[in-house]
Amino acid sequence: MISHPRIYLSSQSPRRRELLKQIGVNFETLLLRSNTSRKMDVDETPHTDESPEVYVRRVCQEKVNAGWRFLQFRNLPPLPVLAADTSVILDGKIIGKPQGREQASATLRVLSGRQHQVLSAVAVTFEERTEIRLSISTVTIATLSEERIRRYILTSEPLDKAGAYAIQGYAAAFIQHIDGSYSGVMGLPLFETAELLQIFGYPIL
């Protein structure tokens, strides 16, 4: 049991911070830094023939492990570390973050009028124990005209987002239907997160 309810978040995502605050979780963000002697960074390059589900779980596991190593390296008070990873999947392939406006436009054209999946893994580690959960959501995006895509690209919102859209932003108007977890599509499935935190003794409402 956690005597002083607090965790570490191994993520720089402002969306994940917002979601943890939404459910009342007290956390500190781990500011991981590259270090020549300590491998703190996570290589998010998919392995050859790696399925999207295996990929998301692996990267999430590596992120939480990196957070725990950083905790020990800095001699910080030992508390649970939480990490997450989210990928957009279309036709069994991972759709990453766009490299510029042209690629963002191309991604939105591909997603337009179709269903895709969002896989969001969350992991918590403390001492010798690690638990991980996976949320899978199906998202249907409306058919988008070229003009609508152009206007969205001008907001710059899609440029650092997996799948080139942010469901919590302007792109909310594109979403016809979600079968799954809204918070998972944002980047942190809160049901699974709460479940994991309870396992590690964090009091959740």
Backbone hydrogen bonds, N-H to C=O, Kabsch-Sander energy under -0.5 kcal/mol:
donor,donor_aa,acceptor,acceptor_aa,energy
2,I,201,G,-0.6
3,S,1,M,-0.6
7,I,26,N,-1.8
8,Y,80,P,-2.7
9,L,28,E,-3.0
10,S,8,Y,-0.6
10,S,82,L,-3.3
11,S,9,L,-1.4
17,R,13,S,-1.6
18,E,14,P,-2.2
19,L,15,R,-2.2
20,L,16,R,-2.2
21,K,17,R,-2.2
22,Q,18,E,-1.9
23,I,19,L,-1.1
24,G,21,K,-1.6
25,V,20,L,-2.5
27,F,25,V,-0.6
28,E,7,I,-1.9
30,L,9,L,-2.6
31,L,29,T,-0.6
32,L,30,L,-1.4
35,N,38,R,-0.6
40,M,38,R,-1.4
44,E,42,V,-0.7
50,E,47,H,-1.8
55,Y,51,S,-2.7
56,V,52,P,-2.7
57,R,53,E,-2.1
58,R,54,V,-2.5
59,V,55,Y,-2.8
60,C,56,V,-2.1
61,Q,57,R,-2.5
62,E,58,R,-2.6
63,K,59,V,-2.3
64,V,60,C,-2.3
65,N,61,Q,-2.2
66,A,62,E,-2.4
67,G,63,K,-2.0
68,W,64,V,-2.0
69,R,65,N,-2.5
70,F,66,A,-2.2
71,L,67,G,-2.2
72,Q,68,W,-2.0
73,F,69,R,-2.7
74,R,70,F,-2.4
75,N,72,Q,-0.8
76,L,71,L,-2.3
79,L,77,P,-0.6
81,V,125,T,-2.6
82,L,8,Y,-3.0
83,A,123,A,-2.3
85,D,121,A,-2.2
87,S,119,L,-2.7
88,V,95,I,-0.7
89,I,117,Q,-3.6
90,L,93,K,-2.6
93,K,90,L,-1.9
95,I,88,V,-3.5
96,G,94,I,-0.7
100,G,98,P,-1.1
104,A,100,G,-1.8
105,S,101,R,-2.5
106,A,102,E,-2.2
107,T,103,Q,-2.4
108,L,104,A,-2.2
109,R,105,S,-2.0
110,V,106,A,-1.8
111,L,107,T,-2.1
112,S,108,L,-1.7
113,G,142,A,-1.3
114,R,111,L,-1.9
116,H,139,V,-2.3
117,Q,89,I,-2.6
118,V,137,S,-2.8
119,L,87,S,-2.6
120,S,118,V,-0.5
120,S,135,S,-2.7
121,A,85,D,-2.8
122,V,133,R,-2.3
123,A,83,A,-2.9
124,V,131,E,-2.4
125,T,81,V,-2.3
126,F,129,R,-2.6
129,R,126,F,-2.1
131,E,124,V,-2.6
133,R,122,V,-2.6
135,S,120,S,-2.5
137,S,118,V,-2.3
138,T,179,D,-2.4
139,V,116,H,-3.1
139,V,137,S,-0.5
140,T,177,H,-2.9
141,I,114,R,-2.2
141,I,139,V,-0.6
142,A,174,F,-2.9
149,I,145,S,-2.4
150,R,146,E,-2.5
151,R,147,E,-2.4
152,Y,148,R,-2.1
153,I,149,I,-2.6
154,L,150,R,-1.7
155,T,151,R,-0.6
155,T,152,Y,-1.2
156,S,153,I,-1.7
157,E,152,Y,-0.5
159,L,156,S,-1.1
160,D,157,E,-0.7
161,K,158,P,-1.3
163,G,96,G,-1.4
164,A,161,K,-2.3
165,Y,162,A,-0.7
167,I,165,Y,-0.5
169,G,166,A,-1.8
171,A,166,A,-0.7
172,A,169,G,-1.8
173,A,170,Y,-1.8
174,F,171,A,-2.2
175,I,171,A,-0.7
175,I,172,A,-0.8
176,Q,140,T,-2.4
176,Q,174,F,-0.7
177,H,140,T,-1.3
179,D,138,T,-2.8
180,G,178,I,-0.6
182,Y,180,G,-0.6
185,V,181,S,-1.9
186,M,182,Y,-1.7
187,G,183,S,-1.5
188,L,183,S,-2.6
190,L,188,L,-0.6
193,T,189,P,-2.1
194,A,190,L,-2.8
195,E,191,F,-2.1
196,L,192,E,-2.2
197,L,193,T,-2.5
198,Q,194,A,-2.2
199,I,195,E,-1.6
200,F,196,L,-1.5
201,G,198,Q,-1.7
202,Y,197,L,-3.1
204,I,202,Y,-0.6
